Amino acid sequence: MTRFKCNEENCDKKFFQNSHLIQHKRIHSGEKSFVCHYNDCNKSFKQSTTLFAHNRRCHLNIRKYKCNSNDCEKQFYNNFQLTEHMNAIHLHIKPFKCTQIGCNQSFAVKQRLSKHLKSKH
């Protein structure tokens, strides 16, 4: 039984725990109460887990996903980044193709295709 309901207009979200409702309400308010104080970074986040991930990625440089391809020493923050790297660099898989007539460009990462479309077409 859900006990905690969001009271924002047009929002029907319900939660089992009040802490989850409080966290959800930050979506509506835009509140970012978790601030990074590392070397005066001062970036703010809605969730403590996002701040924690930011610190690991940006300040502590913890990369636990290692490429196991020969002579490649690349390391990544998450498995998704490693998979993108493997597909693009080592397997040459580029499934995201430009749809513009006369353009034969293809990309391993969807974001790169989007950037290409904005800058070239």
PyMOL CGO cylinders between C-alpha atoms (Angstrom):
from pymol import cmd
from pymol.cgo import CYLINDER

trace = [
    CYLINDER, 0.00, 0.00, 0.00, 1.44, 3.37, -1.04, 0.3, 1, 1, 1, 1, 1, 1,
    CYLINDER, 1.44, 3.37, -1.04, 1.18, 5.90, 1.74, 0.3, 1, 1, 1, 1, 1, 1,
    CYLINDER, 1.18, 5.90, 1.74, 2.90, 8.99, 0.40, 0.3, 1, 1, 1, 1, 1, 1,
    CYLINDER, 2.90, 8.99, 0.40, 1.42, 10.82, -2.59, 0.3, 1, 1, 1, 1, 1, 1,
    CYLINDER, 1.42, 10.82, -2.59, 2.85, 13.77, -4.48, 0.3, 1, 1, 1, 1, 1, 1,
    CYLINDER, 2.85, 13.77, -4.48, 0.52, 16.76, -4.16, 0.3, 1, 1, 1, 1, 1, 1,
    CYLINDER, 0.52, 16.76, -4.16, 1.78, 18.58, -7.27, 0.3, 1, 1, 1, 1, 1, 1,
    CYLINDER, 1.78, 18.58, -7.27, -0.86, 19.32, -9.89, 0.3, 1, 1, 1, 1, 1, 1,
    CYLINDER, -0.86, 19.32, -9.89, -0.95, 16.72, -12.69, 0.3, 1, 1, 1, 1, 1, 1,
    CYLINDER, -0.95, 16.72, -12.69, 1.38, 14.37, -10.82, 0.3, 1, 1, 1, 1, 1, 1,
    CYLINDER, 1.38, 14.37, -10.82, 0.03, 11.05, -9.62, 0.3, 1, 1, 1, 1, 1, 1,
    CYLINDER, 0.03, 11.05, -9.62, 3.24, 9.60, -8.20, 0.3, 1, 1, 1, 1, 1, 1,
    CYLINDER, 3.24, 9.60, -8.20, 2.92, 7.59, -4.99, 0.3, 1, 1, 1, 1, 1, 1,
    CYLINDER, 2.92, 7.59, -4.99, 5.61, 6.16, -2.74, 0.3, 1, 1, 1, 1, 1, 1,
    CYLINDER, 5.61, 6.16, -2.74, 5.99, 3.63, 0.04, 0.3, 1, 1, 1, 1, 1, 1,
    CYLINDER, 5.99, 3.63, 0.04, 8.50, 5.79, 1.90, 0.3, 1, 1, 1, 1, 1, 1,
    CYLINDER, 8.50, 5.79, 1.90, 8.39, 9.48, 2.73, 0.3, 1, 1, 1, 1, 1, 1,
    CYLINDER, 8.39, 9.48, 2.73, 12.08, 9.83, 1.87, 0.3, 1, 1, 1, 1, 1, 1,
    CYLINDER, 12.08, 9.83, 1.87, 11.30, 8.77, -1.70, 0.3, 1, 1, 1, 1, 1, 1,
    CYLINDER, 11.30, 8.77, -1.70, 8.52, 11.36, -1.92, 0.3, 1, 1, 1, 1, 1, 1,
    CYLINDER, 8.52, 11.36, -1.92, 10.89, 14.06, -0.65, 0.3, 1, 1, 1, 1, 1, 1,
    CYLINDER, 10.89, 14.06, -0.65, 13.46, 13.03, -3.26, 0.3, 1, 1, 1, 1, 1, 1,
    CYLINDER, 13.46, 13.03, -3.26, 10.76, 13.03, -5.98, 0.3, 1, 1, 1, 1, 1, 1,
    CYLINDER, 10.76, 13.03, -5.98, 9.54, 16.53, -5.03, 0.3, 1, 1, 1, 1, 1, 1,
    CYLINDER, 9.54, 16.53, -5.03, 12.94, 17.93, -6.02, 0.3, 1, 1, 1, 1, 1, 1,
    CYLINDER, 12.94, 17.93, -6.02, 11.93, 17.25, -9.64, 0.3, 1, 1, 1, 1, 1, 1,
    CYLINDER, 11.93, 17.25, -9.64, 9.13, 19.79, -9.28, 0.3, 1, 1, 1, 1, 1, 1,
    CYLINDER, 9.13, 19.79, -9.28, 11.00, 22.34, -7.19, 0.3, 1, 1, 1, 1, 1, 1,
    CYLINDER, 11.00, 22.34, -7.19, 14.33, 22.14, -8.99, 0.3, 1, 1, 1, 1, 1, 1,
    CYLINDER, 14.33, 22.14, -8.99, 16.04, 22.04, -5.60, 0.3, 1, 1, 1, 1, 1, 1,
    CYLINDER, 16.04, 22.04, -5.60, 19.62, 20.82, -5.75, 0.3, 1, 1, 1, 1, 1, 1,
    CYLINDER, 19.62, 20.82, -5.75, 20.69, 20.56, -2.14, 0.3, 1, 1, 1, 1, 1, 1,
    CYLINDER, 20.69, 20.56, -2.14, 23.69, 18.25, -2.62, 0.3, 1, 1, 1, 1, 1, 1,
    CYLINDER, 23.69, 18.25, -2.62, 26.70, 20.44, -3.38, 0.3, 1, 1, 1, 1, 1, 1,
    CYLINDER, 26.70, 20.44, -3.38, 30.20, 19.36, -4.37, 0.3, 1, 1, 1, 1, 1, 1,
    CYLINDER, 30.20, 19.36, -4.37, 32.77, 21.17, -2.24, 0.3, 1, 1, 1, 1, 1, 1,
    CYLINDER, 32.77, 21.17, -2.24, 35.82, 19.54, -3.83, 0.3, 1, 1, 1, 1, 1, 1,
    CYLINDER, 35.82, 19.54, -3.83, 38.29, 22.33, -4.74, 0.3, 1, 1, 1, 1, 1, 1,
    CYLINDER, 38.29, 22.33, -4.74, 35.45, 24.88, -4.94, 0.3, 1, 1, 1, 1, 1, 1,
    CYLINDER, 35.45, 24.88, -4.94, 33.67, 22.89, -7.66, 0.3, 1, 1, 1, 1, 1, 1,
    CYLINDER, 33.67, 22.89, -7.66, 30.25, 23.97, -6.30, 0.3, 1, 1, 1, 1, 1, 1,
    CYLINDER, 30.25, 23.97, -6.30, 28.18, 21.89, -8.74, 0.3, 1, 1, 1, 1, 1, 1,
    CYLINDER, 28.18, 21.89, -8.74, 24.86, 20.93, -7.20, 0.3, 1, 1, 1, 1, 1, 1,
    CYLINDER, 24.86, 20.93, -7.20, 22.68, 17.87, -7.58, 0.3, 1, 1, 1, 1, 1, 1,
    CYLINDER, 22.68, 17.87, -7.58, 19.17, 16.71, -6.70, 0.3, 1, 1, 1, 1, 1, 1,
    CYLINDER, 19.17, 16.71, -6.70, 20.34, 13.39, -5.25, 0.3, 1, 1, 1, 1, 1, 1,
    CYLINDER, 20.34, 13.39, -5.25, 23.21, 12.34, -3.05, 0.3, 1, 1, 1, 1, 1, 1,
    CYLINDER, 23.21, 12.34, -3.05, 23.89, 9.38, -5.35, 0.3, 1, 1, 1, 1, 1, 1,
    CYLINDER, 23.89, 9.38, -5.35, 24.41, 11.75, -8.28, 0.3, 1, 1, 1, 1, 1, 1,
    CYLINDER, 24.41, 11.75, -8.28, 26.85, 13.83, -6.22, 0.3, 1, 1, 1, 1, 1, 1,
    CYLINDER, 26.85, 13.83, -6.22, 28.69, 10.64, -5.26, 0.3, 1, 1, 1, 1, 1, 1,
    CYLINDER, 28.69, 10.64, -5.26, 28.93, 9.56, -8.92, 0.3, 1, 1, 1, 1, 1, 1,
    CYLINDER, 28.93, 9.56, -8.92, 30.13, 13.06, -9.88, 0.3, 1, 1, 1, 1, 1, 1,
    CYLINDER, 30.13, 13.06, -9.88, 32.92, 12.88, -7.28, 0.3, 1, 1, 1, 1, 1, 1,
    CYLINDER, 32.92, 12.88, -7.28, 34.02, 9.46, -8.47, 0.3, 1, 1, 1, 1, 1, 1,
    CYLINDER, 34.02, 9.46, -8.47, 33.97, 10.49, -12.11, 0.3, 1, 1, 1, 1, 1, 1,
    CYLINDER, 33.97, 10.49, -12.11, 35.34, 14.04, -11.97, 0.3, 1, 1, 1, 1, 1, 1,
    CYLINDER, 35.34, 14.04, -11.97, 37.49, 14.34, -8.89, 0.3, 1, 1, 1, 1, 1, 1,
    CYLINDER, 37.49, 14.34, -8.89, 38.60, 10.89, -7.76, 0.3, 1, 1, 1, 1, 1, 1,
    CYLINDER, 38.60, 10.89, -7.76, 39.11, 9.54, -11.28, 0.3, 1, 1, 1, 1, 1, 1,
    CYLINDER, 39.11, 9.54, -11.28, 37.92, 6.05, -10.34, 0.3, 1, 1, 1, 1, 1, 1,
    CYLINDER, 37.92, 6.05, -10.34, 37.64, 3.99, -13.50, 0.3, 1, 1, 1, 1, 1, 1,
    CYLINDER, 37.64, 3.99, -13.50, 37.00, 0.35, -12.75, 0.3, 1, 1, 1, 1, 1, 1,
    CYLINDER, 37.00, 0.35, -12.75, 35.96, -0.84, -16.24, 0.3, 1, 1, 1, 1, 1, 1,
    CYLINDER, 35.96, -0.84, -16.24, 39.09, -1.71, -18.20, 0.3, 1, 1, 1, 1, 1, 1,
    CYLINDER, 39.09, -1.71, -18.20, 39.39, -2.48, -21.89, 0.3, 1, 1, 1, 1, 1, 1,
    CYLINDER, 39.39, -2.48, -21.89, 40.79, -5.97, -22.34, 0.3, 1, 1, 1, 1, 1, 1,
    CYLINDER, 40.79, -5.97, -22.34, 41.77, -5.52, -25.97, 0.3, 1, 1, 1, 1, 1, 1,
    CYLINDER, 41.77, -5.52, -25.97, 45.46, -5.96, -26.83, 0.3, 1, 1, 1, 1, 1, 1,
    CYLINDER, 45.46, -5.96, -26.83, 47.64, -2.91, -26.24, 0.3, 1, 1, 1, 1, 1, 1,
    CYLINDER, 47.64, -2.91, -26.24, 44.69, -0.80, -25.08, 0.3, 1, 1, 1, 1, 1, 1,
    CYLINDER, 44.69, -0.80, -25.08, 44.95, 0.70, -21.63, 0.3, 1, 1, 1, 1, 1, 1,
    CYLINDER, 44.95, 0.70, -21.63, 41.70, 2.68, -21.67, 0.3, 1, 1, 1, 1, 1, 1,
    CYLINDER, 41.70, 2.68, -21.67, 39.57, 2.62, -18.52, 0.3, 1, 1, 1, 1, 1, 1,
    CYLINDER, 39.57, 2.62, -18.52, 36.00, 3.82, -18.02, 0.3, 1, 1, 1, 1, 1, 1,
    CYLINDER, 36.00, 3.82, -18.02, 33.62, 4.88, -15.27, 0.3, 1, 1, 1, 1, 1, 1,
    CYLINDER, 33.62, 4.88, -15.27, 30.86, 2.48, -16.30, 0.3, 1, 1, 1, 1, 1, 1,
    CYLINDER, 30.86, 2.48, -16.30, 30.17, -0.55, -18.46, 0.3, 1, 1, 1, 1, 1, 1,
    CYLINDER, 30.17, -0.55, -18.46, 28.16, 1.50, -20.96, 0.3, 1, 1, 1, 1, 1, 1,
    CYLINDER, 28.16, 1.50, -20.96, 31.20, 3.65, -21.77, 0.3, 1, 1, 1, 1, 1, 1,
    CYLINDER, 31.20, 3.65, -21.77, 33.38, 0.54, -22.11, 0.3, 1, 1, 1, 1, 1, 1,
    CYLINDER, 33.38, 0.54, -22.11, 30.88, -1.05, -24.50, 0.3, 1, 1, 1, 1, 1, 1,
    CYLINDER, 30.88, -1.05, -24.50, 30.73, 2.12, -26.61, 0.3, 1, 1, 1, 1, 1, 1,
    CYLINDER, 30.73, 2.12, -26.61, 34.53, 2.17, -26.75, 0.3, 1, 1, 1, 1, 1, 1,
    CYLINDER, 34.53, 2.17, -26.75, 34.74, -1.51, -27.75, 0.3, 1, 1, 1, 1, 1, 1,
    CYLINDER, 34.74, -1.51, -27.75, 32.14, -1.09, -30.50, 0.3, 1, 1, 1, 1, 1, 1,
    CYLINDER, 32.14, -1.09, -30.50, 33.65, 2.10, -31.93, 0.3, 1, 1, 1, 1, 1, 1,
    CYLINDER, 33.65, 2.10, -31.93, 37.38, 1.49, -31.61, 0.3, 1, 1, 1, 1, 1, 1,
    CYLINDER, 37.38, 1.49, -31.61, 37.99, -2.24, -31.65, 0.3, 1, 1, 1, 1, 1, 1,
    CYLINDER, 37.99, -2.24, -31.65, 34.95, -3.74, -33.38, 0.3, 1, 1, 1, 1, 1, 1,
    CYLINDER, 34.95, -3.74, -33.38, 34.29, -0.80, -35.73, 0.3, 1, 1, 1, 1, 1, 1,
    CYLINDER, 34.29, -0.80, -35.73, 30.53, -1.10, -35.19, 0.3, 1, 1, 1, 1, 1, 1,
    CYLINDER, 30.53, -1.10, -35.19, 28.81, 2.12, -36.19, 0.3, 1, 1, 1, 1, 1, 1,
    CYLINDER, 28.81, 2.12, -36.19, 25.05, 1.51, -36.24, 0.3, 1, 1, 1, 1, 1, 1,
    CYLINDER, 25.05, 1.51, -36.24, 23.97, 5.17, -36.21, 0.3, 1, 1, 1, 1, 1, 1,
    CYLINDER, 23.97, 5.17, -36.21, 23.88, 6.26, -39.85, 0.3, 1, 1, 1, 1, 1, 1,
    CYLINDER, 23.88, 6.26, -39.85, 23.29, 9.75, -41.18, 0.3, 1, 1, 1, 1, 1, 1,
    CYLINDER, 23.29, 9.75, -41.18, 19.96, 9.90, -43.00, 0.3, 1, 1, 1, 1, 1, 1,
    CYLINDER, 19.96, 9.90, -43.00, 20.81, 12.92, -45.14, 0.3, 1, 1, 1, 1, 1, 1,
    CYLINDER, 20.81, 12.92, -45.14, 20.96, 12.19, -48.88, 0.3, 1, 1, 1, 1, 1, 1,
    CYLINDER, 20.96, 12.19, -48.88, 24.53, 11.92, -50.11, 0.3, 1, 1, 1, 1, 1, 1,
    CYLINDER, 24.53, 11.92, -50.11, 26.06, 11.54, -46.65, 0.3, 1, 1, 1, 1, 1, 1,
    CYLINDER, 26.06, 11.54, -46.65, 27.60, 8.18, -45.85, 0.3, 1, 1, 1, 1, 1, 1,
    CYLINDER, 27.60, 8.18, -45.85, 28.75, 8.99, -42.32, 0.3, 1, 1, 1, 1, 1, 1,
    CYLINDER, 28.75, 8.99, -42.32, 27.99, 6.53, -39.54, 0.3, 1, 1, 1, 1, 1, 1,
    CYLINDER, 27.99, 6.53, -39.54, 28.73, 6.66, -35.83, 0.3, 1, 1, 1, 1, 1, 1,
    CYLINDER, 28.73, 6.66, -35.83, 29.19, 4.28, -32.93, 0.3, 1, 1, 1, 1, 1, 1,
    CYLINDER, 29.19, 4.28, -32.93, 27.44, 6.64, -30.52, 0.3, 1, 1, 1, 1, 1, 1,
    CYLINDER, 27.44, 6.64, -30.52, 24.02, 8.22, -31.06, 0.3, 1, 1, 1, 1, 1, 1,
    CYLINDER, 24.02, 8.22, -31.06, 25.17, 11.53, -29.53, 0.3, 1, 1, 1, 1, 1, 1,
    CYLINDER, 25.17, 11.53, -29.53, 27.87, 11.83, -32.18, 0.3, 1, 1, 1, 1, 1, 1,
    CYLINDER, 27.87, 11.83, -32.18, 25.28, 11.39, -34.93, 0.3, 1, 1, 1, 1, 1, 1,
    CYLINDER, 25.28, 11.39, -34.93, 23.14, 14.12, -33.34, 0.3, 1, 1, 1, 1, 1, 1,
    CYLINDER, 23.14, 14.12, -33.34, 26.14, 16.45, -33.16, 0.3, 1, 1, 1, 1, 1, 1,
    CYLINDER, 26.14, 16.45, -33.16, 26.99, 15.67, -36.79, 0.3, 1, 1, 1, 1, 1, 1,
    CYLINDER, 26.99, 15.67, -36.79, 23.43, 16.44, -37.93, 0.3, 1, 1, 1, 1, 1, 1,
    CYLINDER, 23.43, 16.44, -37.93, 23.43, 19.79, -36.11, 0.3, 1, 1, 1, 1, 1, 1,
    CYLINDER, 23.43, 19.79, -36.11, 26.84, 20.92, -37.33, 0.3, 1, 1, 1, 1, 1, 1,
    CYLINDER, 26.84, 20.92, -37.33, 26.99, 19.53, -40.88, 0.3, 1, 1, 1, 1, 1, 1,
    CYLINDER, 26.99, 19.53, -40.88, 23.43, 19.59, -42.20, 0.3, 1, 1, 1, 1, 1, 1,
]
cmd.load_cgo(trace, "trace")
